[in-house]
């Protein structure tokens, strides 16, 4: 699949951004990646709400082989081949994939904020410790100077 084919394929869906990714392309809308176009096919983002649709079509999740094992990526499922000839229905599936990707992004955000808060709290505590040590040194120097 080349870039022009993908642009044409998603024309009913609306504007998409297509960027080189892995051995193919990442496809996004409104800054959210929702599809992967790879040698193995076109894969849409899926979650507990949309996976049953893919299963009903006989689709499989994206997988790849490492030296040791096969890795299954359950968050991306292969688009049913029949949709390549039905741009209207493909658009419906693409909207569902974008919604799944947006839901996934919302689930990730709170964890990221907590991590930032912890990091910020650690930095603040470390900074206070440095300030306190400098302050103690100044007080110690002042006392020594006063007694001399």
Secondary structure, 3 states (H helix, E strand, C coil): CCHHHHHHHCCCCCCCEEEEECCEEEEEECCEEEEEEECCEEEEECCCCCHHHHHHCCCCEEEEECCCCEEEEEEEEECCHHHHHCHHHHHHHHHHHHHHHHHHHHHHHHHHHHHHHHHHHHHHHHHHHHHHHHHHHHHHHHHHHHHC
